């Protein structure tokens, strides 16, 4: 029997959730909001990926404060308007979807906010230019040395942003998400505090590893106080840069996360160093996930250039991770889960309206969906 298409449980103080299989659609920014508000693009995008055959789907990095958006077009959940829109779109997207568990990734971009969209180059928009704003970070160190420096976050700012995460977690729960993931990877604010390349503070939040972990752990502890559901953390296991965050420090951080009853670790890498040198290849981040799984013992998601069904299955068979996340592969082929089930002799839920798309020899791939089932 395929491990990829076996059930999996994410634990939490409230009992946790069961996934129908171990395939996860990773969060992918869409840069398609106005003033942080979800719209019809998100409805189409979410509905499509909720009928992908995956056991879980995590919607894109969603800003917890207005200045925490990566671009002026990024999704937010930082006020009533953004929260109401997300709740409405999520409910509508579920009408014809498979019973997939949908989560949300909460984020603050820090010094990587106020940026152009990727298709417009992705560079920082200076605060004196149209649609730009002053970025905030642990220290006055720009991501790109040629860009204006961010402002160092003062004590009041730290409290305000932490409260932004807490309020966003409450709104996410009220919107009907099954779980929450905190973005502590890819060079965004939480990762910036962790990395000595971005964090040059001389107070209790900078310097030693213990100090650099302090604010991220305070944020997560505050969220856990108000939210008892499945709470995951996406991490960068290494900065891929000399003198930066590395796997050894990451494992210490993961032990701290375990003590906070974090439900899972989603293991990625990179993003904080402008001159990073990433050894890219198929499954290039799996070894990091394997170390977290072996040494920490929390449920672990592997991600990064995992593109073939048998590749995903082998990672699970080798006990290198507990679940597999794909991102761009699902954009290219939104029914990747169906194809993987056919290859691996698994079964997935799919809308009955689409059942006739598969050849007769693969009709056993599809499971029935009860009316009203979520």
matplotlib code that plots the C-alpha trace (Angstrom):
import matplotlib.pyplot as plt

x = [0.0, 1.2, 2.4, 1.7, -1.9, -2.3, -3.9, -1.9, -2.6, -1.4, -1.5, -2.7, -4.0, -7.5, -7.0, -5.6, -6.8, -6.6, -5.4, -6.9, -3.4, 0.1, 0.2, 0.1, -0.2, 2.4, 1.6, 2.2, 1.8, -0.6, 0.1, -3.5, -5.2, -6.2, -5.6, -5.0, -8.6, -9.2, -11.2, -12.4, -8.9, -8.5, -11.9, -10.8, -7.4, -8.5, -11.4, -9.0, -6.4, -9.0, -9.9, -6.3, -6.4, -4.1, -4.8, -4.2, -3.8, -2.1, -3.1, -0.4, 1.6, -1.0, 0.1, -0.7, -0.2, -0.6, 3.1, 3.9, 2.8, 5.5, 4.0, 1.1, -0.9, -0.4, -3.2, -3.9, -5.9, -5.1, -8.5, -12.2, -12.3, -9.6, -10.9, -14.5, -13.3, -11.1, -14.0, -16.4, -14.0, -13.1, -16.8, -17.6, -14.5, -15.6, -18.9, -17.6, -14.4, -13.1, -12.9, -9.4, -8.0, -7.3, -4.8, -3.5, 0.1, 0.5, 3.5, 5.2, 7.7, 9.9, 12.7, 11.4, 8.1, 7.2, 8.4, 7.4, 5.7, 8.0, 6.9, 7.9, 11.4, 10.7, 12.9, 12.2, 9.8, 11.3, 9.0, 9.2, 7.8, 4.2, 2.8, 6.0, 6.3, 9.0, 10.1, 10.7, 13.2, 15.2, 18.1, 18.9, 20.4, 18.9, 18.2, 20.0, 23.0, 21.9, 18.4, 17.4, 17.8, 14.7, 13.9, 14.9, 11.7, 11.5, 9.9, 6.4, 6.7, 7.6, 4.5, 2.3, 3.5, 3.2, -0.3, -0.9, 0.1, -2.2, -5.2, -4.6, -4.6, -8.0, -9.4, -8.1, -9.8, -13.1, -12.8, -12.9, -9.4, -8.5, -4.9, -2.4, 1.2, 3.6, 6.1, 9.5, 11.4, 12.6, 14.0, 10.8, 10.6, 10.7, 13.6, 15.3, 15.3, 16.8, 19.6, 22.8, 23.1, 19.9, 19.8, 22.5, 20.6, 22.5, 19.5, 17.9, 16.7, 20.1, 23.5, 23.5, 21.3, 19.2, 18.5, 17.9, 15.3, 13.6, 11.2, 10.1, 9.4, 7.5, 5.3, 4.6, 3.9, 1.4, -0.4, -0.5, -2.1, -5.2, -5.2, -5.4, -5.6, -2.9, -0.1, 2.8, 6.0, 7.7, 11.5, 14.5, 17.0, 20.0, 20.7, 23.1, 25.6, 28.7, 28.1, 24.4, 21.6, 22.4, 21.0, 22.7, 21.0, 17.8, 17.6, 18.0, 15.1, 13.0, 13.5, 12.1, 9.1, 8.4, 8.2, 5.5, 3.3, 3.9, 2.2, 4.6, 7.7, 7.6, 11.3, 12.5, 15.7, 17.3, 15.8, 17.6, 20.9, 21.1, 24.3, 23.0, 24.5, 21.9, 22.8, 19.6, 18.7, 15.8, 14.7, 17.6, 16.0, 14.9, 18.0, 17.1, 13.6, 15.1, 17.4, 14.4, 12.3, 15.1, 16.3, 13.3, 10.4, 7.8, 5.7, 7.8, 6.9, 9.5, 9.4, 11.5, 11.9, 9.8, 8.1, 7.5, 5.1, 7.6, 10.1, 7.6, 6.7, 10.4, 11.0, 8.2, 9.3, 12.8, 11.3, 12.9, 9.7, 6.0, 4.3, 5.3, 4.5, 4.5, 4.0, 4.8, 4.1, 0.5, 0.3, 1.5, -0.7, -3.5, -4.5, -1.1, -2.6, -4.9, -2.0, 0.1, -2.7, -3.0, 0.8, 1.0, -2.3, -3.8, -7.2, -8.2, -11.4, -12.5, -15.6, -17.9, -18.3, -14.7, -14.6, -15.0, -11.6, -9.6, -9.2, -11.3, -8.3, -7.8, -11.4, -10.6, -8.5, -11.6, -13.5, -17.1, -17.9, -20.9, -23.2, -22.3, -19.0, -16.1]
y = [0.0, 3.5, 5.5, 8.8, 7.9, 6.7, 8.7, 10.9, 12.7, 16.2, 16.5, 19.5, 20.4, 20.2, 16.8, 17.7, 16.8, 13.7, 14.1, 11.7, 11.4, 12.7, 15.0, 18.7, 21.7, 24.2, 27.9, 30.0, 33.7, 35.0, 38.8, 39.3, 41.3, 44.9, 46.3, 42.8, 41.6, 38.2, 38.2, 36.1, 35.1, 33.5, 31.8, 30.2, 29.3, 27.8, 25.8, 24.4, 23.2, 22.0, 19.4, 18.4, 15.1, 16.4, 15.8, 19.4, 22.8, 25.7, 29.1, 31.7, 33.8, 36.0, 39.3, 39.8, 43.6, 45.9, 46.8, 43.1, 42.3, 41.3, 43.4, 45.9, 43.1, 40.5, 38.8, 39.9, 39.0, 42.1, 43.8, 43.1, 43.7, 41.2, 38.6, 38.8, 38.4, 35.4, 33.7, 34.3, 33.0, 30.0, 29.0, 29.4, 27.5, 24.5, 24.1, 21.8, 20.7, 17.4, 17.1, 18.5, 20.2, 23.8, 25.8, 29.3, 30.5, 33.7, 35.9, 39.3, 40.1, 42.4, 44.0, 42.0, 43.9, 46.8, 44.9, 44.7, 41.5, 38.9, 39.5, 43.2, 42.2, 41.8, 44.7, 46.9, 49.8, 52.7, 54.5, 57.7, 55.9, 55.3, 52.3, 51.9, 52.1, 52.0, 48.5, 47.1, 44.5, 43.4, 45.6, 48.4, 45.9, 45.8, 42.5, 43.8, 46.1, 48.4, 49.0, 51.4, 50.0, 49.0, 50.6, 48.6, 47.6, 49.2, 47.7, 49.0, 47.7, 44.2, 44.1, 45.4, 42.8, 40.0, 41.1, 41.1, 37.5, 36.7, 38.6, 36.9, 33.5, 34.3, 35.6, 32.5, 30.2, 32.2, 32.0, 28.2, 27.1, 23.6, 24.6, 27.5, 27.6, 30.4, 31.5, 31.5, 30.8, 32.4, 35.5, 37.0, 38.6, 35.6, 34.2, 37.6, 37.5, 34.0, 34.6, 36.4, 37.8, 39.9, 40.3, 42.6, 43.7, 44.3, 44.0, 40.8, 39.9, 39.8, 38.3, 34.8, 32.0, 32.1, 35.8, 35.5, 32.8, 34.9, 36.9, 34.1, 31.9, 34.8, 35.2, 31.4, 31.1, 34.0, 32.4, 29.0, 30.8, 31.7, 28.9, 25.2, 23.8, 22.4, 25.0, 24.4, 26.3, 26.6, 27.0, 27.6, 24.9, 26.9, 30.2, 28.7, 31.5, 31.7, 32.9, 32.4, 30.3, 26.6, 23.2, 22.9, 26.2, 25.1, 21.9, 23.8, 26.0, 23.0, 21.6, 24.8, 24.6, 21.1, 22.4, 24.9, 22.0, 22.9, 20.4, 20.0, 21.4, 22.3, 22.2, 24.5, 26.6, 29.9, 33.3, 35.6, 36.1, 38.1, 36.2, 32.7, 29.7, 27.0, 23.4, 22.9, 19.5, 17.0, 16.8, 19.1, 19.9, 16.4, 15.7, 18.6, 17.3, 13.9, 15.4, 17.2, 14.1, 11.9, 14.2, 16.2, 13.7, 16.2, 15.5, 16.7, 18.0, 17.7, 20.2, 21.4, 19.9, 16.8, 16.4, 12.7, 10.3, 7.6, 10.2, 11.3, 7.7, 6.8, 9.7, 8.4, 4.8, 5.8, 7.6, 10.9, 12.8, 12.2, 14.3, 15.7, 19.2, 20.4, 23.9, 24.8, 21.3, 21.8, 25.1, 23.3, 20.2, 21.0, 17.3, 16.0, 14.1, 12.2, 11.2, 10.2, 8.0, 6.2, 5.6, 4.4, 2.6, 5.0, 6.6, 10.3, 12.2, 14.1, 15.9, 13.4, 15.8, 15.0, 11.2, 10.5, 12.1, 9.0, 5.9, 3.0, 1.1, 4.0, 4.5, 2.9, 6.0, 8.0, 7.8, 8.9, 12.2, 12.3, 15.3, 18.0, 16.4, 18.8]
z = [0.0, -0.8, 2.2, 0.4, 0.2, 3.7, 6.4, 8.8, 12.1, 13.1, 16.9, 18.8, 22.3, 21.0, 19.6, 16.2, 12.7, 10.4, 6.8, 4.2, 2.8, 3.3, 0.2, 0.9, -1.4, -0.1, 0.3, -2.9, -3.0, -5.7, -5.5, -6.5, -3.7, -3.4, 0.1, 1.4, 0.4, -1.1, -4.4, -7.3, -8.2, -4.9, -5.2, -8.5, -7.3, -4.0, -5.5, -8.1, -5.6, -3.1, -5.8, -6.3, -4.5, -1.7, 2.0, 2.9, 1.2, 2.8, 1.4, 0.7, 3.1, 4.6, 6.3, 9.9, 9.6, 6.7, 6.5, 6.7, 3.2, 0.7, -2.0, -2.2, -3.8, -1.1, 0.9, 4.5, 7.5, 9.6, 9.9, 9.6, 5.8, 5.0, 7.5, 6.2, 2.6, 3.4, 5.4, 2.5, -0.2, 1.8, 2.4, -1.3, -2.5, -0.4, -2.1, -4.8, -3.2, -1.9, 1.9, 2.0, 5.2, 4.4, 6.5, 6.3, 6.6, 8.7, 7.9, 8.3, 5.5, 7.6, 5.4, 2.4, 2.4, 0.1, -2.9, -6.5, -7.7, -9.1, -12.7, -12.1, -10.9, -7.1, -6.1, -3.0, -3.6, -1.6, 0.8, -1.2, -4.4, -5.2, -3.3, -1.3, 2.5, 5.2, 6.0, 9.5, 10.6, 13.6, 12.5, 10.0, 7.5, 4.0, 2.2, -0.8, 0.0, -2.8, -1.3, 1.5, 5.0, 7.0, 10.4, 13.4, 15.3, 18.7, 21.8, 21.0, 17.5, 18.7, 20.9, 18.1, 15.6, 18.1, 18.8, 15.0, 14.9, 17.8, 16.3, 12.9, 14.5, 16.1, 12.8, 11.0, 13.4, 13.1, 9.3, 9.4, 8.7, 10.0, 10.9, 11.0, 9.8, 10.9, 8.3, 9.9, 6.7, 3.4, 4.9, 6.3, 9.7, 12.0, 10.0, 10.1, 13.9, 13.8, 11.4, 12.5, 8.9, 9.4, 13.2, 14.5, 17.6, 20.9, 23.2, 24.5, 21.0, 19.3, 19.6, 21.0, 19.6, 22.7, 22.2, 18.4, 19.1, 21.9, 19.8, 17.5, 20.5, 22.2, 19.1, 18.9, 22.6, 22.4, 19.5, 21.4, 24.3, 22.2, 19.7, 20.6, 17.1, 14.8, 14.7, 12.4, 11.6, 8.3, 8.8, 6.7, 7.9, 6.5, 5.0, 2.5, 3.4, 5.5, 9.0, 8.7, 10.2, 9.8, 10.6, 14.0, 15.2, 13.5, 15.5, 18.7, 17.6, 16.8, 20.3, 21.6, 19.3, 20.5, 24.1, 22.9, 21.6, 17.9, 15.8, 12.8, 11.2, 7.5, 6.4, 3.7, 3.4, 2.3, 1.6, 4.0, 2.3, -0.9, -1.9, -0.9, -2.8, -2.8, -3.9, -5.9, -7.2, -6.8, -3.2, -2.1, 1.2, 2.2, 4.2, 6.5, 7.0, 7.8, 10.5, 12.1, 12.1, 13.6, 16.3, 17.2, 16.7, 15.6, 12.5, 9.6, 6.1, 3.3, 0.4, -2.5, -6.0, -5.2, -8.5, -9.2, -7.4, -6.8, -5.5, -2.9, -2.0, -1.6, 0.8, 3.0, 2.7, 3.8, 6.8, 5.8, 6.4, 7.5, 4.7, 1.3, 0.1, -3.5, -4.7, -8.3, -9.5, -8.5, -10.4, -13.5, -12.9, -10.4, -10.5, -9.6, -6.7, -9.1, -11.3, -8.3, -7.0, -10.4, -10.4, -6.7, -6.6, -4.1, -3.8, -3.6, -3.2, -6.3, -7.5, -9.2, -12.1, -13.1, -12.6, -16.3, -17.0, -16.1, -18.3, -17.2, -15.7, -13.3, -12.2, -8.8, -8.0, -7.0, -3.8, -3.3, -1.6, 0.6, 0.1, 2.6, 3.5, 4.1]

ax = plt.figure().add_subplot(projection="3d")
ax.plot(x, y, z, "-o")
ax.set_aspect("equal")
plt.show()
